[in-house]
Amino acid sequence: MIPVSKFLHQLAAVLFYLVGASFFAAYIFLRNDIGPQWAAWWMQVADIPFIAVSIVYGGLSLYLSVSGSGSKLLPWLIGVPLAVVFVVLVIFNFWLV
């Protein structure tokens, strides 16, 4: 059976690449005036989910690469700074526009 952290890492990887590719496609559509209103809408709506998936994918990648010792403190040392980064990015997104 696959561990939960490894499964979440794989799921986050798939979502990261799908949402990232959709952002790339939306940018290309926006620059070439192919449905620019929809491309701009997608880039405004999906930025927070993309940030969340990116942080989960990056955090789990870091955790899986250094988790050999089985420390109980390691998830907190990785998770808390990433949660702070996520909150700061959400604040920048909504209040500093």
N, C-alpha and C positions, 0 to 999 in steps of 0.2 A: 504494500500500500504506500502511496506517495504521501510524504508529510504535507501538512497544511501550508506551511511557509513556501515550500517548493511549488505547490499547486497555485497559490496566490501569485507567486513570482511569474509563472508561466501565463496565467490569465492576464496579469498586468502587462506582460510583454506583448501579448496579442493585442490588447486594447491600446497600448501605447503606439504600436505601429499602425493600427487601423486609424486611430484618431489623428495621429501625426500625418499620415498619408492624405487624410481628408483635408487637413489644414493646407498641405502643400497643393492639393488640387484646387481648393477654394482660392488660394492666392493666385494660381495660374489663371483660373477663370476670371477673377477680379481684374487682373492686369490686362487680360485680352478682351474685356467687355463681353464675356459670355455669362449672362445672368448675374450681373454685378450686385444686384440687391440681395440675391440669395447667398452669394458667396460672402458678402460683407456680414449678412445676418449670421451665417454659420460661424464666421470667425469671431463674432461678438458673443454668441451664445455658448459655444463649446470651449471657451478658453479656461474656465474653472475646472471642468472635467478633465481637460488635457493636463492642467497643472497637477490635479489630484492623482491621475494615473501615472504621470511622470515621477512624482514624489514617491508613490508606492513602489513603482518599479525600481527606481534608484535605491530607495531605502532597503528593499528586500534583496537587491543585488549586493549591497554592502553587507547586510546581515548574513547572507548565505556565504559570502566569501570569508568572513572572519568568525563564524560561529562554531569553530571547532572545539572550544573549551567548554561550552554549555553554560556560560555565565548567565545568571539571572539579571544582572545589571545591564548587559549588552543591549537588549531590545530598548531599554529606557534611554541609554546613551545615544542610540541612533534615532529612536522615534520622537523624543521630545524636541530636539533641534529641527527635525523635519516638520513637525507640527507647527512650530513657531514660524518657519519659513512659509508654510502654506497659509497661515493666518495673515502674515505680513503681505503676501501676494494677493490675497483676497481683499485686504484693506486697500492696497494700491489699485486694485481693479475697480472697486466700487466707490471709494471716497476721494481718490486723487485723479479723477478723470478730467 
